[in-house]
Amino acid sequence: MTVKIINQSLLSRLWAMSWPTVLYSLLESSVGLVDIFFASYLGSEAVAAIGFSRQIFLVLMIGTLSITTGTITLVSQYCGAKRYDAASSIASHSLLLSISSGLFIGFIGVFLARYSLILLGAEANALYEGTNYLQVLMGGVVFLMIGFSTNGVFRALGDAYTPLKIATLVNALNILFSYVFIFGFGPIPAYGVMGAAIGTVLARIFGSSLAVYMLMRKSRQVRITLHEGFSLSIVKQILDIGLPSGFSGFFRNGARVLFFRIIATTSAGSVAVAVATIGFQLRMLNIMPALAFQVATATLVGQCIGAKKIDQAEAYGWTAIKFCSSIMAAASLLILIFPGFIMRIFSDSIQVIEMGIFALRLLALEQFCNSVSIIVSGALSGAGDTKPSLRYTILSQWLLMLPLAYWLSNTSLDISGAWIAWGFAPIIQTFLTLRRFIKGAWKKMHASGVVGVVDELAD
């Protein structure tokens, strides 16, 4: 079944779930932007230090995407099948996975912080400040993972408002704490760039603690229980669905790290890194609607599949793809028209602004293609079909973008060549992901006698 027009009733439900998630995602992105904004008062090297560090941080966050993707898919499908005890079991195991993997990733991140930044090309003050920033951030990463895991449970239940309320609190606390610890206040000394990480971690502690408390209430139909026994089979079920998404995120963010390395070796050096830091944060801000619709689409597709409504699951997918594509086309157009105005908000450096104008125009193309593939991936994720996206990411990012960026940056194009490669590579991934959805292998997995995800899981 192919939907020729946007289904208004389905769009209404998608929108009701998506707009709180859009606001939530904007607040999440602003956490990084707040750090960059405050750091800009400390100089371009401080911004570069955060830029380097956040790329390493994102790569090490593979565990988060793996756990949340599996959690959303399984909880939503169980709820669609009205098997709430099983959904509660998934939620409880999701929390346990978040804590254990968060502690492990945090330990590795603290230990490898300096070495990772050296590999990226960070030097002198950027290396020193970046190491301090990254070590503090990774030391508290377990709270970020708990927060994302619990938010995944809320969304799988169709509750997009609670994560928004928690994110509002976290964002407000982050602004307050980051300002105090960066610049100092009263008896609290100024920690500089490291203060931004301290503020972020403290805010995350408050947010994750509140989310866990709310999901442990006995009145909830689906809730986290401390007495839940640890089952390796349930962990395997979560990771079978989530790990391909996690590795896809790993390779995607890993490509971004290597891209930072490539542009750091161009003639533009730290200026190019500063531009990329601003550009990628803006990119994340602009694709938030797509990420929000991705979560809503995965949830509703999963619930429909759990209820054995395959045609309605496909209809939700097409509705999200068409509506969100139109939104992102408009957002990309604004960036194409006003790149200079946008860059001047974040920097007063003539070099950064001039280079940023060119970079943002190519990012506008990249973010549109990325947004379409994100939505389609959400629909596939709701059906448990997460492996193809991993293959497409490796092809487009590692086999196409990185070699092309390296080659072009070593020609007369220099830094411009690297940005050209980044802007055009997502076209391939978008085409392949959309083709996968249209061919409908995910529908056959659930509708042609093959056991679906919900039926595979033991009561």
Residue, then its C-alpha position, 0 to 999 in steps of 0.5 A: m500500500t502506498v499513501k498518495i496524500i497525507n493522511q490527516s488523522l494519522l498526521s494529527r497523532l504523529w504531530a501530537m507526539s512529535w511537537p513535544t519531542v521537537l521542543y525536547s530535542l531543541l532543549e537537548s541540542s541547546v545544552g551543547l550550544v550553551d557550552i559553545f556560546f559561553a566558551s566563545y567569550l574565552g576565545s576560538e581555542a576554547v570553542a575548538a576544545i569543546g568541538f573536538s571533545r564533543q565529537i569524541f563524546l558522541v562516538l562513545m555514546i553508541g550504547t545509548l542509541s543501542i539501548t533506546t532503539g531496542t527499548i522503543t521498538l519492544v516497549s511500543q510493540y508490547c503495548g500494541a499487543k497489550r502485554y504490559d508486564a512484558a513491556s515493564s520487563i523491557a523497561s527495567h532491563s533498559l535501565l540496568l543496561s544503561i547503568s552498566s554500559g554508562l559506567f563502562i563507557g565513562f571509564i573508557g572515556v576518561f582514560l582515553a580522553r587525552y589520547s583521542l584528542i591528540l589523534l584528532g589533531a588538538e594541540a596546545n591550549a585546545l588539547y589541555e582544555g578539551t581533555n579536562y572538559l571531556q574527562v568530566l563529561m565522560g565521568g558523568v555519562v552514566f546519567l545521560m544514558i539513564g536519561f535517554s533510556t527512561n525517555g525512550v520508555f516514556r515515548a514508547l508509551g506515547d508520552a512525549y510530554t514528560p520528557l519535555k518537562i524533564a528536559t526543560l528543568v535540565n536545560a535551565l539548570n545547565i544554563l545556571f550551572s555552566y555559567v557559574f562554573i565557567f566564570g565563577f560565582g562567589p566562593i566557586p572559582a572559574y573553571g573555564v571550559m571544564g566548568a561547562a562539563i561540570g554544569t552539564v553533568l550536574a544538570r543531568i544528575f537531576g534530570s535522570s533521577l527525576a525520570v527514574y523516580m517517575l517510572m517507578r511509581k506503582s500506579r503506572q501500567v508500565r513501570i520500572t521495578l528494582h526487584e526485576g530479575f536480570s535475564l540475558s535473553i531479554v538483554k539479547q532481544i533489546l540489543d538484537i534490535g538496538l545494536p545495528s542502530g548503535f553501530s550505525g551511530f558509531f560509524r556515523n559519528g566516527a566519520r564525523v570525528l575523522f572529518f574533523r581530523i581532515i579539516a584540522t589538517t587543512s590550511a584553515g586549521s583551528v578556524a575550520v574546526a571552529v566553523a565545523t563546531i558551530g555548523f554541526q551544532l546548528r545542523m543538530l538543531n535543524i534536524m530536530p524535527a526529523l529526529a522527533f518524527q523519527v521517534a514518534t514514527a517508530t513508536l506508532v509503527g511499533q504499536c500498530i505492528g504489535a496490534k497486527k495492523i500492518d497497513q496502518a503502520e505503513a501509512y504512518g511511515w508515509t505520512a511522517i516522510k511526506f510531512c517532515s520532508s516539507i518542513m525540512a525543505a523550508a528549514s534548509l531553504l532558510i539556511l541557504i538564504f541567510p548563512g551570514f546572518i546565522m554565523r554572526i550570531f555565534s562569532d564575530s571573527i571575519q574568517v569564521i563567518e566567511m568560511g561558515i557561509f560556504a559550509l552552512r550552504l552545503l550543510a543545508l543540502e546535507q541536513f535535508c537528505n539526512s532528515v528524510s533518511i532519519i524518518v524512514s529509518g524510524a519507520l523501519s526501526g519500529a518494525g525491528d528492521t534496523k540492520p540495513s541502515l548500518r550498511y547504508t551508513i558505512l557505504s555513504q560515510w566511510l566508503l564515499m564521504l571520507p575518501l572524497a573529503y580527504w582527496l578534495s581537501n588535498t587539491s586546490l579546493d582545500i577546506s572547501g573540498a571537504w565540505i563539498a564531500w560532506g554535503f553530497a554523500p547523504i544523497i546515497q544513504t537517503f536513496l537506499t533507505l527509502r528504497r528499503f522502506i518501499k520494497g516492504a521486506w519489513k512488512k513481510m517479516h510480520a505479515s506473511g507467517v514469519v514470526g514478528v518481534v512481539d511473538e518471538l519474545a517469551d511471556 
